Amino acid sequence: MKPAYALIGPPAAGPPVARLKRCGRALGPLHAHSLENVSGGQGQGEDRNPHPPSSAHVGEKRHHHHHHHHHDRDGKQSVLARARATFKAEAEAARTSTPASTRTTDVPGTPPSSDGSKFGETIASIRQELREQRALLDSIDRMESSTDAEAACSKTRDSVHPGTECTTRTTVREDTGTVTIEAQVRQSRGDGGGGLCSRDGVALAALAASNAAKRVYEEEAASLRSPPGERHRDLCRILQHGKIVSSRRSDHESEFFHQSFLVELECPETAERVKALFKPRSDEGEQSGWHRVGAEWVAYQLNLLLGMDNVPPTVMRKGEICVDGQTFEEGSFTYFVEGARQLNGVEPEVWSRDKDAFLSNTRILDVLIHNSDRHHGHFLYGPHWAPRGGRWETSMGAFLIDHAAGFRKEACVRLDHENAFLTGPTRVVSARTYLHLRYLTHRVLEQKLGAELSLSEICELNRRKDAVLDYFDGLVFFHGYDAVVVD
């Protein structure tokens, strides 16, 4: 028979829990917290935070009038006390079964001196593992009991499968950018029937966690799609409800004879006046696809959804619209930038943004709305409608106009096509646009753009969005993130 200490040997490699379990087979049943709780089991009479065994208990032999092993607070023997008792008993058994000529002189209750260091190393390893596991549990307790204002917690009940009940607990911490989701599934039948095993419960809990993660994603992504500032809301309110105080035919003549008017609107609350370009809806323009005024509004909204601010504020108005002696029932109103000029006559150094990123954003927008009518006349430079700090302190910047030719079925717009500035295929993407493309789900497109687009057009738009993401994902894969993504 092997000596008692050979049952343990030096500390084994592997995960801490596995090492404790291997040692546990030699040490006998230990304290519930030391092994069962560390491995996820439910011990009986366990102490939540027991004190670690003291090294002073190892190798001592004390005699008292009463049986007085070291005990924990629940009256159980400590890990080292049990280990010492086990070694003593097995060492005696090994000694009695070994011929006297081969025995060595050992101190009762301790392993042979030649390998005593192995026993000490093993016990020290166990003690260290217990400390680490207890610190981990304490950390979890602090997280669960935290009332930090930065953490938003919600608890919901879902039905992921008939006959089961699922509870999910979601915690969002904006300060660290972390989301924690806990899901627990139990069967509705009290007798535990229903044909579900523990692995079924794990799968259903994972499904519930996935549903909870999707809800968090929708909520958090939606909060990033609000207009860039108060100025956008003010301008859209004037465009939507302002009184038309003057109007005239636009100086720009359409080659297809589509009408447009330059109007001045006055805010009913503040009396602020702004100019706008009004395009009335017409049956011919809608059918031909070259004067679809709803596409102007879609381009503005999609530009915001992508985190851009390159398209002037645009709204759709219905009702009696009187301009230049004519009455129309519906049309688009786009904020008119006074003092603007064509962008191709301006040096890229004063565009107020990176030239490659701006042209990339333009092409991405045109691909999504299927707009093949992007020539130099639709790239302008002038005072921005909502100037921000940083590089926009001068309030001058490049912007885009005229998107009424969008969503024509016969159009062909690709990212690898040439642009009006002849800079070649699109090979870079703005970091902000790249990220917001991920947020652009079918549900968001339907909610935000459903007023002007049919369901089939939304599906096609979503398909083109996926193709754009695949295109840039491929470039990042082959050339690296820093070579493709720009700020």
Disulfide bonds with the S-S distance in Angstrom:
none
